[in-house]
Amino acid sequence: MFDPDLARRHVELTRRYFLGLGAAGAAALATLPTRASEPTADHALKLAIDELQRNYITPSEQFGTVERGDPLPYTLPPDRLREVGLVRETWRLEVVADPESNSEIERPLSKEGGTALDFDGLLKLAEKHAVRYLKVMTCNNGDSPLGMALWEGVPLREVLWLAQPKQNIRHVFYYGYHNDDPKQMFQCWLPVNRVLEDPPGELPVMLCYKLNGDWLSGKRGGPVRMVVPESYGFKSVKWLQRVLLTNKHQSNDTYAEGNNDTHSWLKTFARFSQIELKGRAGQPTAITGVAQVGISGLAKVQYWLQPKDAPLPADDPYLASAPWQDADILPPPADWNHLPDGELPDAPLQFDAAGRPRQWPLRDAIAHWAALAPALPAGKYDLRCRTIDSAGKAQPLPRPFAKSGRNSIQRVTLVLDA
């Protein structure tokens, strides 16, 4: 359905961007409608509306979702949700030694012993230790981000120390509610060193209870889920209920059974906002997209335009020798739609006291980008985009293998009408 108000806001946003580009930007403005209240198939408007709908922050209900469970745990009847600890009032988290290992802890947090951490206890920790940070969620086997949000919670290490770990601990195993069916269990692991100490410039592994300032919903993994900032979504286990401290050296990730790399960091890659683009012959074409910023940061986004199905560079599987052109990486948003009052709350870890990002683009997050493709004759064209990370590596390098996260170079079709 056409949304006139959304269209109006988009046109204002897009005009500001392209006016800043001078003469070429003015030419691109010719592709925009003069009255946003009129429905139009114009490419620039459609593309920008899509971008505006996404925004920088993704509302909880607009996240892409990858789910497991039969039935899905959050769809259980209310009485059953309370019974199994999937509401805040009855949620409990166990932190215990792996019974199949020789790990030792002094004060297990267990349901049987009546010492499991409850939600009030988690919020008590939050009074001193709460953290907030922006993170993108992406499925290891998906080719684009599921959503970008401000997550809030308590570093997992603060809860581990409550259990007083003693010795013979190498890994942290963890899993969530799984319908009391071992075959449905979804479990993951982390090195205990990663939990206890953050690598330079990295964010803490979090027991998360809020998304964009609101309590975490059941659909998003509430009451409490794990959030691992540098990892793909499968590490951020939903409906968290049990943590095991173990001396085992093997991983236990359920995802390993699907031939996945279970210790893969987020990759840096670019995607277009639409799969098929349209423009006008003889005029520049506005192009926008999103870039995921992985562990190696983001230095550039680039695009490459050539006639449809034209030959590719020989002996160049990653198209490194193609005539790539730089796009503009857009600055931080002027306002934070979908957060309370449209503002960042105090103390997100990636920002300073004045609310300025400590670096831009943010790692473990996204950045928007835009470019003006040159005026070309009518016809069909192949349009590709890629990133250059902070180490100078062009997508899909340095890790081009799909099972550690999909980051292939995207190709879409640009149609220029006469």
C-alpha positions as CSV (number, residue, x, y, z in Angstrom):
1,M,0.0,0.0,0.0
2,F,1.3,3.5,-0.9
3,D,2.0,5.6,2.2
4,P,1.9,9.3,1.3
5,D,3.5,10.4,4.6
6,L,6.3,7.9,4.2
7,A,6.8,9.1,0.6
8,R,6.9,12.7,1.7
9,R,9.5,12.0,4.4
10,H,11.6,10.0,1.9
11,V,11.6,12.7,-0.7
12,E,12.9,15.3,1.8
13,L,15.6,12.9,3.0
14,T,16.7,12.0,-0.6
15,R,16.7,15.6,-1.8
16,R,19.0,16.7,1.0
17,Y,21.4,13.9,0.1
18,F,21.5,14.6,-3.6
19,L,21.6,18.4,-3.3
20,G,24.9,17.9,-1.5
21,L,26.4,16.2,-4.6
22,G,26.3,19.4,-6.7
23,A,25.4,19.2,-10.5
24,A,25.2,15.5,-10.7
25,G,23.0,15.4,-7.7
26,A,20.7,18.0,-9.3
27,A,20.4,15.8,-12.3
28,A,19.4,12.8,-10.2
29,L,16.8,15.0,-8.5
30,A,15.0,15.1,-11.8
31,T,14.1,11.4,-11.3
32,L,12.2,12.3,-8.1
33,P,8.5,13.3,-8.1
34,T,7.6,16.9,-7.3
35,R,4.6,15.8,-5.2
36,A,5.2,12.8,-2.8
37,S,1.4,12.4,-2.3
38,E,1.1,10.9,-5.8
39,P,1.9,7.2,-6.2
40,T,4.6,6.6,-8.7
41,A,6.7,3.7,-10.0
42,D,9.7,5.9,-10.3
43,H,12.8,4.0,-9.3
44,A,14.4,6.6,-7.0
45,L,11.2,7.0,-5.0
46,K,10.6,3.3,-4.6
47,L,14.2,2.6,-3.7
48,A,14.3,5.4,-1.1
49,I,11.0,4.4,0.4
50,D,12.4,1.0,0.9
51,E,15.5,2.4,2.6
52,L,13.5,4.7,4.8
53,Q,11.2,1.9,6.0
54,R,14.3,0.0,7.1
55,N,15.9,3.0,8.7
56,Y,19.1,2.5,10.7
57,I,17.3,0.9,13.7
58,T,15.0,-2.0,12.9
59,P,11.7,-2.2,14.9
60,S,11.4,-5.4,16.8
61,E,8.4,-6.5,14.7
62,Q,10.2,-5.9,11.4
63,F,13.2,-8.1,12.2
64,G,13.8,-11.0,9.9
65,T,13.3,-14.2,11.9
66,V,15.1,-17.5,12.0
67,E,13.3,-19.8,14.4
68,R,13.4,-23.4,15.8
69,G,11.0,-25.4,17.8
70,D,7.8,-27.4,17.4
71,P,5.8,-25.6,18.7
72,L,7.8,-22.4,18.7
73,P,8.4,-21.8,22.4
74,Y,7.0,-18.2,22.6
75,T,3.7,-19.5,21.1
76,L,2.9,-21.7,24.1
77,P,-0.3,-20.9,26.1
78,P,0.2,-18.3,28.9
79,D,0.0,-20.8,31.7
80,R,2.6,-23.0,30.0
81,L,4.9,-20.0,29.4
82,R,4.8,-19.3,33.1
83,E,5.4,-22.9,34.0
84,V,8.5,-23.3,31.8
85,G,10.0,-19.9,32.7
86,L,9.4,-18.0,29.5
87,V,8.0,-14.9,31.3
88,R,10.0,-12.5,33.4
89,E,8.3,-13.4,36.6
90,T,9.3,-17.1,36.4
91,W,12.5,-17.0,34.3
92,R,15.5,-18.7,35.9
93,L,19.1,-19.1,34.7
94,E,21.3,-22.0,35.8
95,V,25.1,-21.7,35.8
96,V,26.5,-25.0,36.8
97,A,29.5,-27.3,36.2
98,D,29.3,-29.6,33.2
99,P,28.5,-33.0,34.8
100,E,30.5,-34.7,32.1
101,S,33.6,-32.7,32.8
102,N,35.9,-32.1,35.8
103,S,35.2,-28.4,36.0
104,E,34.8,-27.0,39.5
105,I,32.7,-24.1,40.7
106,E,32.1,-23.0,44.3
107,R,28.5,-21.7,44.2
108,P,26.4,-23.3,41.4
109,L,23.3,-21.3,40.4
110,S,20.8,-24.1,40.1
111,K,17.1,-24.6,40.1
112,E,17.4,-27.7,42.3
113,G,19.4,-25.9,44.9
114,G,17.1,-22.8,44.8
115,T,20.0,-20.6,43.8
116,A,19.3,-20.0,40.1
117,L,19.4,-16.4,39.0
118,D,15.9,-14.9,38.6
119,F,14.9,-11.8,36.6
120,D,15.0,-9.5,39.6
121,G,18.5,-10.7,40.4
122,L,19.5,-9.9,36.8
123,L,18.1,-6.4,37.1
124,K,19.9,-6.0,40.4
125,L,23.2,-6.7,38.6
126,A,22.1,-4.3,35.9
127,E,22.0,-1.4,38.3
128,K,25.8,-1.5,38.3
129,H,26.8,-3.4,35.2
130,A,24.2,-2.8,32.5
131,V,25.6,-2.3,29.0
132,R,24.0,-1.2,25.7
133,Y,25.3,-1.5,22.2
134,L,24.2,-1.5,18.6
135,K,24.5,-4.8,16.8
136,V,23.4,-6.3,13.5
137,M,21.8,-9.7,13.5
138,T,22.6,-11.9,10.5
139,C,22.0,-15.5,9.8
140,N,25.1,-17.5,9.0
141,N,23.4,-18.9,5.9
142,G,21.5,-15.8,4.9
143,D,22.8,-13.3,2.4
144,S,21.6,-10.0,4.1
145,P,21.1,-8.7,7.6
146,L,18.0,-9.6,9.5
147,G,17.9,-6.4,11.5
148,M,19.9,-3.8,13.4
149,A,19.0,-2.9,17.0
150,L,20.1,-1.4,20.3
151,W,20.5,-4.3,22.7
152,E,20.7,-3.9,26.5
153,G,21.7,-6.4,29.2
154,V,24.3,-7.5,31.6
155,P,27.7,-9.0,30.6
156,L,27.7,-12.7,30.9
157,R,30.9,-12.6,33.0
158,E,29.2,-10.8,35.8
159,V,26.8,-13.8,36.2
160,L,29.6,-16.4,35.8
161,W,31.5,-14.7,38.7
162,L,28.4,-15.2,40.9
163,A,28.9,-18.9,40.5
164,Q,32.5,-18.6,41.7
165,P,34.3,-20.7,39.0
166,K,37.4,-22.3,40.5
167,Q,39.3,-24.5,38.0
168,N,39.4,-26.7,34.9
169,I,37.2,-24.4,32.8
170,R,37.9,-23.9,29.1
171,H,34.5,-23.4,27.5
172,V,31.1,-22.1,28.2
173,F,28.2,-24.2,26.8
174,Y,24.7,-22.7,26.8
175,Y,21.2,-23.4,25.5
176,G,17.6,-22.2,25.8
177,Y,14.2,-23.7,26.3
178,H,13.5,-26.5,23.8
179,N,10.1,-27.9,24.7
180,D,11.6,-30.4,27.1
181,D,12.7,-32.4,24.0
182,P,16.4,-33.2,23.7
183,K,16.1,-33.5,20.0
184,Q,15.0,-29.8,19.8
185,M,17.9,-28.5,21.9
186,F,19.9,-25.7,20.3
187,Q,23.2,-25.2,22.0
188,C,26.3,-23.2,21.4
189,W,29.7,-22.6,23.0
190,L,32.2,-19.9,23.6
191,P,35.8,-19.9,25.0
192,V,35.6,-18.9,28.6
193,N,38.4,-16.4,27.9
194,R,36.1,-14.6,25.4
195,V,33.5,-14.3,28.1
196,L,35.8,-13.0,30.8
197,E,37.8,-10.6,28.8
198,D,36.9,-8.6,25.7
199,P,39.4,-8.5,22.8
200,P,40.7,-4.9,22.2
201,G,37.9,-2.8,20.7
202,E,35.3,-5.6,21.1
203,L,32.0,-5.5,23.1
204,P,31.0,-7.9,25.9
205,V,29.0,-11.0,25.5
206,M,25.6,-10.1,27.0
207,L,22.6,-11.6,28.8
208,C,20.1,-9.4,26.9
209,Y,16.7,-8.4,28.2
210,K,15.9,-5.3,26.2
211,L,15.7,-4.4,22.5
212,N,15.4,-0.8,21.4
213,G,14.5,0.2,24.9
214,D,11.6,-2.3,25.3
215,W,11.6,-5.6,27.1
216,L,12.7,-8.4,24.8
217,S,9.6,-10.2,23.4
218,G,9.3,-13.9,23.2
219,K,9.6,-13.8,19.4
220,R,12.9,-12.1,19.7
221,G,14.1,-14.6,22.3
222,G,12.9,-13.1,25.6
223,P,12.7,-12.9,28.5
224,V,16.5,-13.3,28.2
225,R,18.7,-14.3,25.3
226,M,22.5,-14.4,24.7
227,V,24.0,-11.7,22.4
228,V,27.5,-12.3,21.1
229,P,28.4,-9.0,19.3
230,E,31.0,-10.2,16.8
231,S,29.2,-13.4,15.8
232,Y,26.4,-14.5,13.5
233,G,22.9,-14.9,15.0
234,F,23.1,-18.6,15.8
235,K,25.5,-17.8,18.7
236,S,23.0,-15.4,20.2
237,V,20.8,-18.2,21.6
238,K,17.1,-17.3,22.4
239,W,15.1,-18.3,25.5
240,L,18.3,-18.8,27.5
241,Q,18.0,-21.0,30.5
242,R,21.2,-22.9,31.2
243,V,24.9,-22.3,31.1
244,L,27.5,-25.0,31.7
245,L,31.1,-24.4,32.5
246,T,33.2,-27.2,31.1
247,N,36.8,-28.4,30.6
248,K,35.9,-30.0,27.3
249,H,38.0,-28.8,24.4
250,Q,35.5,-29.6,21.7
251,S,32.7,-27.3,20.5
252,N,29.1,-28.4,21.0
253,D,27.3,-26.1,18.6
254,T,24.1,-27.5,17.1
255,Y,25.0,-25.6,13.9
256,A,28.1,-27.7,13.4
257,E,25.8,-30.6,12.3
258,G,24.9,-28.6,9.2
259,N,28.5,-28.2,8.0
260,N,28.7,-24.7,9.4
261,D,31.8,-22.9,10.7
262,T,30.8,-22.4,14.3
263,H,33.6,-20.0,15.2
264,S,33.1,-17.4,12.4
265,W,33.1,-13.7,13.0
266,L,30.8,-11.3,11.2
267,K,32.1,-10.5,7.7
268,T,32.1,-7.1,6.0
269,F,29.9,-7.0,2.8
270,A,27.6,-4.7,0.8
271,R,24.0,-5.3,-0.4
272,F,21.7,-3.2,-2.6
273,S,18.3,-2.0,-1.3
274,Q,16.4,-3.7,-4.2
275,I,16.9,-6.7,-6.4
276,E,15.8,-4.9,-9.6
277,L,16.5,-1.2,-10.2
278,K,14.9,1.1,-12.8
279,G,16.1,4.5,-14.1
280,R,15.9,6.8,-17.1
281,A,18.3,6.7,-20.0
282,G,20.6,9.7,-20.2
283,Q,20.2,10.6,-16.6
284,P,22.2,9.5,-13.5
285,T,20.7,6.8,-11.4
286,A,20.5,6.9,-7.6
287,I,21.7,3.7,-6.0
288,T,21.5,3.0,-2.3
289,G,22.2,0.0,-0.1
290,V,23.4,-1.3,3.3
291,A,26.8,-2.6,4.3
292,Q,27.4,-5.0,7.2
293,V,30.5,-4.0,9.1
294,G,32.3,-7.1,10.3
295,I,35.4,-7.8,12.5
296,S,37.7,-6.0,10.0
297,G,35.8,-2.8,9.7
298,L,34.7,-0.9,6.6
299,A,36.8,1.6,4.6
300,K,34.9,1.8,1.3
301,V,31.8,0.6,-0.6
302,Q,32.1,0.4,-4.3
303,Y,29.9,-0.4,-7.3
304,W,30.5,-1.6,-10.9
305,L,28.1,-1.2,-13.8
306,Q,28.4,-2.9,-17.2
307,P,26.1,-4.0,-20.0
308,K,24.0,-7.0,-19.2
309,D,25.8,-10.3,-19.5
310,A,29.0,-8.7,-20.8
311,P,32.2,-10.8,-20.3
312,L,33.8,-10.8,-16.9
313,P,37.5,-10.3,-16.4
314,A,39.4,-13.5,-17.2
315,D,41.1,-15.6,-14.4
316,D,39.6,-13.2,-11.8
317,P,37.1,-15.1,-9.7
318,Y,36.6,-12.2,-7.2
319,L,36.5,-9.5,-9.9
320,A,39.3,-7.6,-8.3
321,S,40.4,-6.1,-11.7
322,A,37.0,-4.7,-12.6
323,P,36.6,-0.9,-12.8
324,W,34.9,-0.4,-9.4
325,Q,33.7,3.1,-8.5
326,D,33.5,4.5,-4.9
327,A,30.1,5.1,-3.3
328,D,29.5,7.4,-0.3
329,I,29.2,5.8,3.1
330,L,26.5,7.8,4.8
331,P,27.1,9.4,8.3
332,P,25.4,8.4,11.5
333,P,21.6,9.1,11.5
334,A,20.5,12.5,12.6
335,D,17.8,10.9,14.7
336,W,17.2,7.4,16.0
337,N,13.9,6.3,14.8
338,H,12.3,3.4,16.7
339,L,14.1,4.3,20.0
340,P,12.3,6.1,22.8
341,D,12.0,9.8,22.0
342,G,14.1,9.2,18.8
343,E,17.3,9.5,20.9
344,L,20.1,7.2,22.0
345,P,19.9,6.5,25.7
346,D,22.9,7.2,27.9
347,A,26.1,5.2,27.6
348,P,25.9,2.9,24.5
349,L,29.4,1.5,24.5
350,Q,30.3,2.6,21.0
351,F,29.6,6.3,21.8
352,D,31.3,9.0,23.8
353,A,29.7,11.1,26.5
354,A,28.4,13.6,23.9
355,G,26.6,10.9,22.0
356,R,29.2,10.8,19.1
357,P,30.3,7.4,17.8
358,R,33.9,6.6,18.8
359,Q,34.4,5.4,15.2
360,W,32.3,5.3,12.1
361,P,31.1,3.0,10.6
362,L,30.6,0.9,13.8
363,R,31.9,-2.7,13.8
364,D,29.3,-5.4,14.4
365,A,26.8,-3.0,13.0
366,I,25.6,-1.6,9.6
367,A,26.2,1.5,7.5
368,H,24.0,2.9,4.7
369,W,25.6,3.9,1.4
370,A,24.6,5.8,-1.7
371,A,26.0,6.6,-5.2
372,L,25.1,8.1,-8.5
373,A,25.6,5.8,-11.4
374,P,26.5,7.7,-14.6
375,A,24.1,8.6,-17.4
376,L,23.9,5.7,-19.9
377,P,21.9,4.7,-22.9
378,A,18.7,2.7,-22.6
379,G,19.1,-1.0,-22.0
380,K,19.8,-3.5,-19.3
381,Y,22.9,-3.5,-17.1
382,D,24.6,-5.7,-14.5
383,L,25.2,-3.7,-11.3
384,R,27.4,-5.1,-8.6
385,C,28.6,-3.8,-5.2
386,R,31.3,-4.7,-2.8
387,T,33.1,-3.5,0.3
388,I,36.8,-2.8,1.1
389,D,37.5,-3.5,4.8
390,S,39.9,-1.6,7.0
391,A,42.7,-3.9,6.1
392,G,42.3,-3.2,2.4
393,K,40.7,-6.5,1.6
394,A,37.9,-6.5,-1.0
395,Q,34.8,-8.5,-0.6
396,P,34.5,-11.5,-0.6
397,L,38.0,-11.8,0.7
398,P,39.6,-12.5,3.1
399,R,37.0,-15.2,3.9
400,P,35.1,-16.1,0.8
401,F,33.6,-19.5,2.0
402,A,29.8,-19.6,2.5
403,K,29.7,-21.8,5.5
404,S,31.4,-19.1,7.6
405,G,28.8,-16.5,6.5
406,R,27.7,-15.6,3.1
407,N,29.4,-12.6,1.6
408,S,29.4,-13.1,-2.2
409,I,29.4,-10.1,-4.5
410,Q,25.8,-9.2,-5.2
411,R,24.6,-8.6,-8.8
412,V,21.3,-7.0,-9.6
413,T,19.8,-5.8,-12.9
414,L,19.5,-2.1,-13.7
415,V,16.9,-1.3,-16.4
416,L,17.2,2.1,-18.0
417,D,14.1,3.1,-20.0
418,A,14.3,5.5,-22.9
